[in-house]
Amino acid sequence: MVFLSALWLFWRTHKALGRQWSVSLELRESHKLITSGVYEHVRHPMYSAFFLWALAQALLLPNLVAGFSGFVGFGILFFLRVGEEEAMMREAFGAEYDAYCARTKRVVPFLY
């Protein structure tokens, strides 16, 4: 169930972003701040999906190294990119993004 939840959330994130999604850190010319759907609950639902994926991997693989390597990958991705993404969004959307941050957690609804 955890893995299926990760896949569903990953799919919903891509669907919500549409053509605005990019593998690199960039804003397109017609970029809009998405604050509805899965983005209503967390600012970085794709990272939430990656976290769930890492959790599923840890639960499914009986090997400690292989099982928890997903958390290492998630941690590296999260700590290297989220700050840059948020700075880029803050620069592009200003007060609108600040207000969004004030009412929405980063990755885990109601917690963080």
Backbone atoms as SQL, in Angstrom:
CREATE TABLE atoms (id INTEGER PRIMARY KEY, chain TEXT, resi INTEGER, resn TEXT, atom TEXT, x REAL, y REAL, z REAL);
INSERT INTO atoms VALUES
  (1, 'A', 1, 'MET', 'N', 0.814, -1.206, 0.000),
  (2, 'A', 1, 'MET', 'CA', 0.000, 0.000, 0.000),
  (3, 'A', 1, 'MET', 'C', 0.857, 1.268, 0.000),
  (4, 'A', 2, 'VAL', 'N', 1.971, 1.217, 0.716),
  (5, 'A', 2, 'VAL', 'CA', 2.844, 2.393, 0.775),
  (6, 'A', 2, 'VAL', 'C', 3.396, 2.699, -0.614),
  (7, 'A', 3, 'PHE', 'N', 3.853, 1.656, -1.306),
  (8, 'A', 3, 'PHE', 'CA', 4.409, 1.848, -2.646),
  (9, 'A', 3, 'PHE', 'C', 3.338, 2.365, -3.607),
  (10, 'A', 4, 'LEU', 'N', 2.137, 1.814, -3.533),
  (11, 'A', 4, 'LEU', 'CA', 1.049, 2.281, -4.398),
  (12, 'A', 4, 'LEU', 'C', 0.692, 3.734, -4.093),
  (13, 'A', 5, 'SER', 'N', 0.744, 4.105, -2.832),
  (14, 'A', 5, 'SER', 'CA', 0.497, 5.505, -2.456),
  (15, 'A', 5, 'SER', 'C', 1.559, 6.419, -3.051),
  (16, 'A', 6, 'ALA', 'N', 2.813, 5.957, -3.033),
  (17, 'A', 6, 'ALA', 'CA', 3.905, 6.739, -3.626),
  (18, 'A', 6, 'ALA', 'C', 3.681, 6.929, -5.120),
  (19, 'A', 7, 'LEU', 'N', 3.314, 5.864, -5.806),
  (20, 'A', 7, 'LEU', 'CA', 3.067, 5.961, -7.251),
  (21, 'A', 7, 'LEU', 'C', 1.899, 6.888, -7.553),
  (22, 'A', 8, 'TRP', 'N', 0.826, 6.765, -6.778),
  (23, 'A', 8, 'TRP', 'CA', -0.349, 7.623, -6.982),
  (24, 'A', 8, 'TRP', 'C', 0.028, 9.092, -6.783),
  (25, 'A', 9, 'LEU', 'N', 0.760, 9.382, -5.703),
  (26, 'A', 9, 'LEU', 'CA', 1.144, 10.762, -5.413),
  (27, 'A', 9, 'LEU', 'C', 2.079, 11.309, -6.489),
  (28, 'A', 10, 'PHE', 'N', 3.003, 10.491, -6.952),
  (29, 'A', 10, 'PHE', 'CA', 3.917, 10.894, -8.024),
  (30, 'A', 10, 'PHE', 'C', 3.119, 11.235, -9.284),
  (31, 'A', 11, 'TRP', 'N', 2.159, 10.395, -9.617),
  (32, 'A', 11, 'TRP', 'CA', 1.304, 10.619, -10.796),
  (33, 'A', 11, 'TRP', 'C', 0.482, 11.903, -10.638),
  (34, 'A', 12, 'ARG', 'N', -0.123, 12.108, -9.466),
  (35, 'A', 12, 'ARG', 'CA', -0.947, 13.302, -9.225),
  (36, 'A', 12, 'ARG', 'C', -0.102, 14.577, -9.298),
  (37, 'A', 13, 'THR', 'N', 1.127, 14.489, -8.818),
  (38, 'A', 13, 'THR', 'CA', 2.024, 15.643, -8.875),
  (39, 'A', 13, 'THR', 'C', 2.306, 16.032, -10.317),
  (40, 'A', 14, 'HIS', 'N', 2.635, 15.043, -11.132),
  (41, 'A', 14, 'HIS', 'CA', 2.903, 15.323, -12.547),
  (42, 'A', 14, 'HIS', 'C', 1.656, 15.843, -13.250),
  (43, 'A', 15, 'LYS', 'N', 0.514, 15.278, -12.927),
  (44, 'A', 15, 'LYS', 'CA', -0.738, 15.718, -13.540),
  (45, 'A', 15, 'LYS', 'C', -1.043, 17.171, -13.156),
  (46, 'A', 16, 'ALA', 'N', -0.815, 17.523, -11.898),
  (47, 'A', 16, 'ALA', 'CA', -1.083, 18.891, -11.438),
  (48, 'A', 16, 'ALA', 'C', -0.158, 19.903, -12.117),
  (49, 'A', 17, 'LEU', 'N', 1.094, 19.533, -12.315),
  (50, 'A', 17, 'LEU', 'CA', 2.057, 20.458, -12.925),
  (51, 'A', 17, 'LEU', 'C', 1.913, 20.551, -14.436),
  (52, 'A', 18, 'GLY', 'N', 1.505, 19.466, -15.066),
  (53, 'A', 18, 'GLY', 'CA', 1.359, 19.471, -16.520),
  (54, 'A', 18, 'GLY', 'C', 2.660, 19.827, -17.210),
  (55, 'A', 19, 'ARG', 'N', 2.598, 20.753, -18.146),
  (56, 'A', 19, 'ARG', 'CA', 3.784, 21.149, -18.923),
  (57, 'A', 19, 'ARG', 'C', 4.773, 21.989, -18.117),
  (58, 'A', 20, 'GLN', 'N', 4.395, 22.380, -16.916),
  (59, 'A', 20, 'GLN', 'CA', 5.314, 23.146, -16.074),
  (60, 'A', 20, 'GLN', 'C', 6.380, 22.260, -15.442),
  (61, 'A', 21, 'TRP', 'N', 6.163, 20.938, -15.426),
  (62, 'A', 21, 'TRP', 'CA', 7.133, 20.041, -14.801),
  (63, 'A', 21, 'TRP', 'C', 8.413, 19.985, -15.614),
  (64, 'A', 22, 'SER', 'N', 9.533, 19.951, -14.903),
  (65, 'A', 22, 'SER', 'CA', 10.838, 19.830, -15.548),
  (66, 'A', 22, 'SER', 'C', 11.768, 19.068, -14.622),
  (67, 'A', 23, 'VAL', 'N', 12.643, 18.265, -15.190),
  (68, 'A', 23, 'VAL', 'CA', 13.611, 17.532, -14.383),
  (69, 'A', 23, 'VAL', 'C', 14.667, 18.479, -13.814),
  (70, 'A', 24, 'SER', 'N', 14.876, 19.607, -14.468),
  (71, 'A', 24, 'SER', 'CA', 15.856, 20.586, -13.992),
  (72, 'A', 24, 'SER', 'C', 15.147, 21.715, -13.251),
  (73, 'A', 25, 'LEU', 'N', 15.921, 22.494, -12.508),
  (74, 'A', 25, 'LEU', 'CA', 15.352, 23.634, -11.790),
  (75, 'A', 25, 'LEU', 'C', 15.190, 24.794, -12.756),
  (76, 'A', 26, 'GLU', 'N', 13.974, 24.991, -13.218),
  (77, 'A', 26, 'GLU', 'CA', 13.706, 26.083, -14.153),
  (78, 'A', 26, 'GLU', 'C', 12.238, 26.468, -14.080),
  (79, 'A', 27, 'LEU', 'N', 11.971, 27.720, -14.373),
  (80, 'A', 27, 'LEU', 'CA', 10.599, 28.196, -14.488),
  (81, 'A', 27, 'LEU', 'C', 10.359, 28.536, -15.946),
  (82, 'A', 28, 'ARG', 'N', 9.266, 28.080, -16.454),
  (83, 'A', 28, 'ARG', 'CA', 8.924, 28.378, -17.844),
  (84, 'A', 28, 'ARG', 'C', 8.303, 29.778, -17.917),
  (85, 'A', 29, 'GLU', 'N', 8.212, 30.307, -19.122),
  (86, 'A', 29, 'GLU', 'CA', 7.719, 31.669, -19.318),
  (87, 'A', 29, 'GLU', 'C', 6.310, 31.867, -18.754),
  (88, 'A', 30, 'SER', 'N', 5.446, 30.910, -18.949),
  (89, 'A', 30, 'SER', 'CA', 4.057, 31.040, -18.494),
  (90, 'A', 30, 'SER', 'C', 3.819, 30.302, -17.174),
  (91, 'A', 31, 'HIS', 'N', 4.855, 30.135, -16.382),
  (92, 'A', 31, 'HIS', 'CA', 4.771, 29.362, -15.145),
  (93, 'A', 31, 'HIS', 'C', 3.797, 30.010, -14.163),
  (94, 'A', 32, 'LYS', 'N', 2.987, 29.177, -13.543),
  (95, 'A', 32, 'LYS', 'CA', 2.036, 29.633, -12.530),
  (96, 'A', 32, 'LYS', 'C', 2.312, 28.872, -11.239),
  (97, 'A', 33, 'LEU', 'N', 2.008, 29.500, -10.116),
  (98, 'A', 33, 'LEU', 'CA', 2.157, 28.850, -8.823),
  (99, 'A', 33, 'LEU', 'C', 0.954, 27.937, -8.609),
  (100, 'A', 34, 'ILE', 'N', 1.197, 26.648, -8.495),
  (101, 'A', 34, 'ILE', 'CA', 0.131, 25.669, -8.283),
  (102, 'A', 34, 'ILE', 'C', -0.056, 25.490, -6.781),
  (103, 'A', 35, 'THR', 'N', -1.265, 25.758, -6.288),
  (104, 'A', 35, 'THR', 'CA', -1.545, 25.638, -4.851),
  (105, 'A', 35, 'THR', 'C', -2.785, 24.797, -4.578),
  (106, 'A', 36, 'SER', 'N', -3.264, 24.101, -5.588),
  (107, 'A', 36, 'SER', 'CA', -4.461, 23.276, -5.409),
  (108, 'A', 36, 'SER', 'C', -4.110, 21.807, -5.633),
  (109, 'A', 37, 'GLY', 'N', -5.101, 20.948, -5.426),
  (110, 'A', 37, 'GLY', 'CA', -4.863, 19.513, -5.581),
  (111, 'A', 37, 'GLY', 'C', -3.884, 19.029, -4.521),
  (112, 'A', 38, 'VAL', 'N', -2.918, 18.205, -4.916),
  (113, 'A', 38, 'VAL', 'CA', -1.938, 17.703, -3.944),
  (114, 'A', 38, 'VAL', 'C', -1.074, 18.834, -3.390),
  (115, 'A', 39, 'TYR', 'N', -0.953, 19.924, -4.127),
  (116, 'A', 39, 'TYR', 'CA', -0.162, 21.071, -3.675),
  (117, 'A', 39, 'TYR', 'C', -0.891, 21.883, -2.604),
  (118, 'A', 40, 'GLU', 'N', -2.127, 21.579, -2.356),
  (119, 'A', 40, 'GLU', 'CA', -2.868, 22.235, -1.285),
  (120, 'A', 40, 'GLU', 'C', -2.410, 21.711, 0.077),
  (121, 'A', 41, 'HIS', 'N', -1.869, 20.509, 0.100),
  (122, 'A', 41, 'HIS', 'CA', -1.501, 19.852, 1.357),
  (123, 'A', 41, 'HIS', 'C', -0.011, 19.966, 1.683),
  (124, 'A', 42, 'VAL', 'N', 0.844, 19.915, 0.673),
  (125, 'A', 42, 'VAL', 'CA', 2.293, 20.070, 0.856),
  (126, 'A', 42, 'VAL', 'C', 2.876, 20.818, -0.337),
  (127, 'A', 43, 'ARG', 'N', 3.981, 21.527, -0.092),
  (128, 'A', 43, 'ARG', 'CA', 4.615, 22.298, -1.168),
  (129, 'A', 43, 'ARG', 'C', 5.417, 21.425, -2.123),
  (130, 'A', 44, 'HIS', 'N', 5.864, 20.278, -1.658),
  (131, 'A', 44, 'HIS', 'CA', 6.719, 19.408, -2.473),
  (132, 'A', 44, 'HIS', 'C', 6.183, 17.976, -2.488),
  (133, 'A', 45, 'PRO', 'N', 5.014, 17.761, -3.085),
  (134, 'A', 45, 'PRO', 'CA', 4.428, 16.416, -3.061),
  (135, 'A', 45, 'PRO', 'C', 5.264, 15.371, -3.796),
  (136, 'A', 46, 'MET', 'N', 6.081, 15.792, -4.761),
  (137, 'A', 46, 'MET', 'CA', 6.920, 14.808, -5.443),
  (138, 'A', 46, 'MET', 'C', 7.956, 14.244, -4.469),
  (139, 'A', 47, 'TYR', 'N', 8.485, 15.092, -3.599),
  (140, 'A', 47, 'TYR', 'CA', 9.416, 14.605, -2.582),
  (141, 'A', 47, 'TYR', 'C', 8.681, 13.748, -1.555),
  (142, 'A', 48, 'SER', 'N', 7.436, 14.069, -1.282),
  (143, 'A', 48, 'SER', 'CA', 6.621, 13.215, -0.409),
  (144, 'A', 48, 'SER', 'C', 6.491, 11.827, -1.024),
  (145, 'A', 49, 'ALA', 'N', 6.286, 11.781, -2.337),
  (146, 'A', 49, 'ALA', 'CA', 6.189, 10.499, -3.045),
  (147, 'A', 49, 'ALA', 'C', 7.510, 9.746, -2.972),
  (148, 'A', 50, 'PHE', 'N', 8.626, 10.451, -3.150),
  (149, 'A', 50, 'PHE', 'CA', 9.945, 9.804, -3.047),
  (150, 'A', 50, 'PHE', 'C', 10.173, 9.253, -1.640),
  (151, 'A', 51, 'PHE', 'N', 9.717, 9.997, -0.613),
  (152, 'A', 51, 'PHE', 'CA', 9.853, 9.519, 0.763),
  (153, 'A', 51, 'PHE', 'C', 9.037, 8.242, 0.966),
  (154, 'A', 52, 'LEU', 'N', 7.802, 8.231, 0.466),
  (155, 'A', 52, 'LEU', 'CA', 6.971, 7.024, 0.581),
  (156, 'A', 52, 'LEU', 'C', 7.597, 5.854, -0.162),
  (157, 'A', 53, 'TRP', 'N', 8.192, 6.141, -1.310),
  (158, 'A', 53, 'TRP', 'CA', 8.869, 5.107, -2.091),
  (159, 'A', 53, 'TRP', 'C', 10.028, 4.518, -1.270),
  (160, 'A', 54, 'ALA', 'N', 10.815, 5.388, -0.630),
  (161, 'A', 54, 'ALA', 'CA', 11.929, 4.929, 0.207),
  (162, 'A', 54, 'ALA', 'C', 11.419, 4.112, 1.389),
  (163, 'A', 55, 'LEU', 'N', 10.307, 4.534, 1.973),
  (164, 'A', 55, 'LEU', 'CA', 9.707, 3.785, 3.077),
  (165, 'A', 55, 'LEU', 'C', 9.259, 2.406, 2.610),
  (166, 'A', 56, 'ALA', 'N', 8.618, 2.347, 1.456),
  (167, 'A', 56, 'ALA', 'CA', 8.184, 1.056, 0.902),
  (168, 'A', 56, 'ALA', 'C', 9.383, 0.150, 0.655),
  (169, 'A', 57, 'GLN', 'N', 10.450, 0.715, 0.131),
  (170, 'A', 57, 'GLN', 'CA', 11.663, -0.069, -0.130),
  (171, 'A', 57, 'GLN', 'C', 12.214, -0.640, 1.175),
  (172, 'A', 58, 'ALA', 'N', 12.253, 0.178, 2.226),
  (173, 'A', 58, 'ALA', 'CA', 12.759, -0.277, 3.523),
  (174, 'A', 58, 'ALA', 'C', 11.887, -1.388, 4.102),
  (175, 'A', 59, 'LEU', 'N', 10.585, -1.293, 3.885),
  (176, 'A', 59, 'LEU', 'CA', 9.669, -2.313, 4.400),
  (177, 'A', 59, 'LEU', 'C', 9.720, -3.605, 3.592),
  (178, 'A', 60, 'LEU', 'N', 10.008, -3.501, 2.307),
  (179, 'A', 60, 'LEU', 'CA', 9.979, -4.675, 1.426),
  (180, 'A', 60, 'LEU', 'C', 11.290, -5.445, 1.356),
  (181, 'A', 61, 'LEU', 'N', 12.410, -4.757, 1.508),
  (182, 'A', 61, 'LEU', 'CA', 13.707, -5.421, 1.357),
  (183, 'A', 61, 'LEU', 'C', 14.271, -5.801, 2.725),
  (184, 'A', 62, 'PRO', 'N', 14.554, -7.074, 2.950),
  (185, 'A', 62, 'PRO', 'CA', 15.034, -7.512, 4.260),
  (186, 'A', 62, 'PRO', 'C', 16.495, -7.143, 4.538),
  (187, 'A', 63, 'ASN', 'N', 17.203, -6.642, 3.559),
  (188, 'A', 63, 'ASN', 'CA', 18.598, -6.264, 3.718),
  (189, 'A', 63, 'ASN', 'C', 18.670, -4.821, 4.213),
  (190, 'A', 64, 'LEU', 'N', 19.368, -4.590, 5.317),
  (191, 'A', 64, 'LEU', 'CA', 19.426, -3.240, 5.893),
  (192, 'A', 64, 'LEU', 'C', 20.040, -2.219, 4.944),
  (193, 'A', 65, 'VAL', 'N', 21.106, -2.596, 4.263),
  (194, 'A', 65, 'VAL', 'CA', 21.766, -1.654, 3.358),
  (195, 'A', 65, 'VAL', 'C', 20.857, -1.323, 2.180),
  (196, 'A', 66, 'ALA', 'N', 20.367, -2.345, 1.506),
  (197, 'A', 66, 'ALA', 'CA', 19.493, -2.123, 0.345),
  (198, 'A', 66, 'ALA', 'C', 18.176, -1.486, 0.770),
  (199, 'A', 67, 'GLY', 'N', 17.639, -1.934, 1.888),
  (200, 'A', 67, 'GLY', 'CA', 16.356, -1.419, 2.351),
  (201, 'A', 67, 'GLY', 'C', 16.383, 0.065, 2.653),
  (202, 'A', 68, 'PHE', 'N', 17.447, 0.505, 3.306),
  (203, 'A', 68, 'PHE', 'CA', 17.496, 1.903, 3.726),
  (204, 'A', 68, 'PHE', 'C', 18.238, 2.817, 2.756),
  (205, 'A', 69, 'SER', 'N', 18.749, 2.267, 1.673),
  (206, 'A', 69, 'SER', 'CA', 19.443, 3.107, 0.688),
  (207, 'A', 69, 'SER', 'C', 18.487, 4.109, 0.035),
  (208, 'A', 70, 'GLY', 'N', 17.213, 3.773, -0.025),
  (209, 'A', 70, 'GLY', 'CA', 16.229, 4.712, -0.569),
  (210, 'A', 70, 'GLY', 'C', 16.144, 5.989, 0.255),
  (211, 'A', 71, 'PHE', 'N', 16.278, 5.866, 1.579),
  (212, 'A', 71, 'PHE', 'CA', 16.262, 7.050, 2.444),
  (213, 'A', 71, 'PHE', 'C', 17.500, 7.914, 2.218),
  (214, 'A', 72, 'VAL', 'N', 18.630, 7.264, 1.942),
  (215, 'A', 72, 'VAL', 'CA', 19.855, 8.013, 1.646),
  (216, 'A', 72, 'VAL', 'C', 19.657, 8.814, 0.359),
  (217, 'A', 73, 'GLY', 'N', 19.135, 8.150, -0.669),
  (218, 'A', 73, 'GLY', 'CA', 18.867, 8.838, -1.934),
  (219, 'A', 73, 'GLY', 'C', 17.877, 9.972, -1.766),
  (220, 'A', 74, 'PHE', 'N', 16.815, 9.722, -1.009),
  (221, 'A', 74, 'PHE', 'CA', 15.828, 10.769, -0.748),
  (222, 'A', 74, 'PHE', 'C', 16.473, 11.945, -0.023),
  (223, 'A', 75, 'GLY', 'N', 17.267, 11.650, 1.010),
  (224, 'A', 75, 'GLY', 'CA', 17.903, 12.708, 1.792),
  (225, 'A', 75, 'GLY', 'C', 18.808, 13.585, 0.949),
  (226, 'A', 76, 'ILE', 'N', 19.608, 12.952, 0.109),
  (227, 'A', 76, 'ILE', 'CA', 20.504, 13.715, -0.766),
  (228, 'A', 76, 'ILE', 'C', 19.700, 14.604, -1.706),
  (229, 'A', 77, 'LEU', 'N', 18.706, 14.024, -2.355),
  (230, 'A', 77, 'LEU', 'CA', 17.868, 14.788, -3.282),
  (231, 'A', 77, 'LEU', 'C', 17.164, 15.933, -2.560),
  (232, 'A', 78, 'PHE', 'N', 16.565, 15.633, -1.419),
  (233, 'A', 78, 'PHE', 'CA', 15.804, 16.625, -0.675),
  (234, 'A', 78, 'PHE', 'C', 16.687, 17.786, -0.222),
  (235, 'A', 79, 'PHE', 'N', 17.795, 17.473, 0.437),
  (236, 'A', 79, 'PHE', 'CA', 18.616, 18.535, 1.015),
  (237, 'A', 79, 'PHE', 'C', 19.400, 19.326, -0.025),
  (238, 'A', 80, 'LEU', 'N', 19.645, 18.758, -1.182),
  (239, 'A', 80, 'LEU', 'CA', 20.357, 19.494, -2.222),
  (240, 'A', 80, 'LEU', 'C', 19.435, 20.347, -3.091),
  (241, 'A', 81, 'ARG', 'N', 18.149, 19.991, -3.176),
  (242, 'A', 81, 'ARG', 'CA', 17.279, 20.689, -4.132),
  (243, 'A', 81, 'ARG', 'C', 16.193, 21.563, -3.539),
  (244, 'A', 82, 'VAL', 'N', 15.630, 21.172, -2.425),
  (245, 'A', 82, 'VAL', 'CA', 14.458, 21.896, -1.926),
  (246, 'A', 82, 'VAL', 'C', 14.765, 23.362, -1.631),
  (247, 'A', 83, 'GLY', 'N', 15.882, 23.644, -1.007),
  (248, 'A', 83, 'GLY', 'CA', 16.238, 25.035, -0.722),
  (249, 'A', 83, 'GLY', 'C', 16.360, 25.866, -1.987),
  (250, 'A', 84, 'GLU', 'N', 17.001, 25.295, -3.006),
  (251, 'A', 84, 'GLU', 'CA', 17.141, 26.000, -4.289),
  (252, 'A', 84, 'GLU', 'C', 15.787, 26.210, -4.954),
  (253, 'A', 85, 'GLU', 'N', 14.940, 25.182, -4.913),
  (254, 'A', 85, 'GLU', 'CA', 13.601, 25.305, -5.513),
  (255, 'A', 85, 'GLU', 'C', 12.808, 26.404, -4.829),
  (256, 'A', 86, 'GLU', 'N', 12.843, 26.411, -3.502),
  (257, 'A', 86, 'GLU', 'CA', 12.067, 27.410, -2.775),
  (258, 'A', 86, 'GLU', 'C', 12.601, 28.821, -3.019),
  (259, 'A', 87, 'ALA', 'N', 13.905, 28.976, -3.105),
  (260, 'A', 87, 'ALA', 'CA', 14.479, 30.297, -3.407),
  (261, 'A', 87, 'ALA', 'C', 14.048, 30.764, -4.796),
  (262, 'A', 88, 'MET', 'N', 14.046, 29.855, -5.753),
  (263, 'A', 88, 'MET', 'CA', 13.636, 30.183, -7.119),
  (264, 'A', 88, 'MET', 'C', 12.156, 30.583, -7.153),
  (265, 'A', 89, 'MET', 'N', 11.315, 29.842, -6.436),
  (266, 'A', 89, 'MET', 'CA', 9.883, 30.147, -6.402),
  (267, 'A', 89, 'MET', 'C', 9.625, 31.472, -5.677),
  (268, 'A', 90, 'ARG', 'N', 10.362, 31.711, -4.606),
  (269, 'A', 90, 'ARG', 'CA', 10.204, 32.963, -3.855),
  (270, 'A', 90, 'ARG', 'C', 10.596, 34.159, -4.722),
  (271, 'A', 91, 'GLU', 'N', 11.650, 34.006, -5.491),
  (272, 'A', 91, 'GLU', 'CA', 12.087, 35.088, -6.382),
  (273, 'A', 91, 'GLU', 'C', 11.047, 35.354, -7.472),
  (274, 'A', 92, 'ALA', 'N', 10.451, 34.294, -7.994),
  (275, 'A', 92, 'ALA', 'CA', 9.485, 34.435, -9.088),
  (276, 'A', 92, 'ALA', 'C', 8.117, 34.907, -8.610),
  (277, 'A', 93, 'PHE', 'N', 7.669, 34.424, -7.445),
  (278, 'A', 93, 'PHE', 'CA', 6.289, 34.682, -7.020),
  (279, 'A', 93, 'PHE', 'C', 6.170, 35.560, -5.778),
  (280, 'A', 94, 'GLY', 'N', 7.276, 35.888, -5.139),
  (281, 'A', 94, 'GLY', 'CA', 7.296, 36.834, -4.029),
  (282, 'A', 94, 'GLY', 'C', 6.330, 36.540, -2.903),
  (283, 'A', 95, 'ALA', 'N', 5.510, 37.544, -2.573),
  (284, 'A', 95, 'ALA', 'CA', 4.585, 37.457, -1.445),
  (285, 'A', 95, 'ALA', 'C', 3.570, 36.331, -1.612),
  (286, 'A', 96, 'GLU', 'N', 3.200, 36.042, -2.845),
  (287, 'A', 96, 'GLU', 'CA', 2.251, 34.948, -3.092),
  (288, 'A', 96, 'GLU', 'C', 2.854, 33.616, -2.625),
  (289, 'A', 97, 'TYR', 'N', 4.134, 33.411, -2.897),
  (290, 'A', 97, 'TYR', 'CA', 4.792, 32.177, -2.467),
  (291, 'A', 97, 'TYR', 'C', 4.991, 32.169, -0.953),
  (292, 'A', 98, 'ASP', 'N', 5.323, 33.314, -0.374),
  (293, 'A', 98, 'ASP', 'CA', 5.473, 33.407, 1.082),
  (294, 'A', 98, 'ASP', 'C', 4.169, 33.050, 1.787),
  (295, 'A', 99, 'ALA', 'N', 3.045, 33.537, 1.276),
  (296, 'A', 99, 'ALA', 'CA', 1.740, 33.218, 1.863),
  (297, 'A', 99, 'ALA', 'C', 1.444, 31.725, 1.729),
  (298, 'A', 100, 'TYR', 'N', 1.788, 31.159, 0.590),
  (299, 'A', 100, 'TYR', 'CA', 1.609, 29.719, 0.366),
  (300, 'A', 100, 'TYR', 'C', 2.452, 28.920, 1.364),
  (301, 'A', 101, 'CYS', 'N', 3.694, 29.339, 1.580),
  (302, 'A', 101, 'CYS', 'CA', 4.576, 28.658, 2.535),
  (303, 'A', 101, 'CYS', 'C', 4.032, 28.747, 3.957),
  (304, 'A', 102, 'ALA', 'N', 3.422, 29.867, 4.293),
  (305, 'A', 102, 'ALA', 'CA', 2.897, 30.064, 5.643),
  (306, 'A', 102, 'ALA', 'C', 1.745, 29.118, 5.959),
  (307, 'A', 103, 'ARG', 'N', 1.004, 28.709, 4.944),
  (308, 'A', 103, 'ARG', 'CA', -0.163, 27.854, 5.193),
  (309, 'A', 103, 'ARG', 'C', 0.048, 26.392, 4.798),
  (310, 'A', 104, 'THR', 'N', 1.199, 26.057, 4.234),
  (311, 'A', 104, 'THR', 'CA', 1.429, 24.710, 3.710),
  (312, 'A', 104, 'THR', 'C', 2.777, 24.175, 4.179),
  (313, 'A', 105, 'LYS', 'N', 2.804, 22.939, 4.639),
  (314, 'A', 105, 'LYS', 'CA', 4.059, 22.301, 5.051),
  (315, 'A', 105, 'LYS', 'C', 4.854, 21.856, 3.831),
  (316, 'A', 106, 'ARG', 'N', 6.130, 21.569, 4.029),
  (317, 'A', 106, 'ARG', 'CA', 7.003, 21.191, 2.909),
  (318, 'A', 106, 'ARG', 'C', 6.687, 19.815, 2.328),
  (319, 'A', 107, 'VAL', 'N', 6.725, 18.768, 3.164),
  (320, 'A', 107, 'VAL', 'CA', 6.659, 17.402, 2.639),
  (321, 'A', 107, 'VAL', 'C', 5.609, 16.540, 3.332),
  (322, 'A', 108, 'VAL', 'N', 5.442, 16.727, 4.639),
  (323, 'A', 108, 'VAL', 'CA', 4.515, 15.901, 5.420),
  (324, 'A', 108, 'VAL', 'C', 3.391, 16.796, 5.935),
  (325, 'A', 109, 'PRO', 'N', 2.155, 16.568, 5.497),
  (326, 'A', 109, 'PRO', 'CA', 1.041, 17.416, 5.940),
  (327, 'A', 109, 'PRO', 'C', 0.984, 17.538, 7.465),
  (328, 'A', 110, 'PHE', 'N', 0.783, 18.733, 7.943),
  (329, 'A', 110, 'PHE', 'CA', 0.630, 19.080, 9.360),
  (330, 'A', 110, 'PHE', 'C', 1.918, 18.965, 10.184),
  (331, 'A', 111, 'LEU', 'N', 2.993, 18.389, 9.632),
  (332, 'A', 111, 'LEU', 'CA', 4.214, 18.177, 10.418),
  (333, 'A', 111, 'LEU', 'C', 5.420, 18.958, 9.917),
  (334, 'A', 112, 'TYR', 'N', 5.794, 18.743, 8.645),
  (335, 'A', 112, 'TYR', 'CA', 7.012, 19.357, 8.113),
  (336, 'A', 112, 'TYR', 'C', 6.841, 19.655, 6.641);
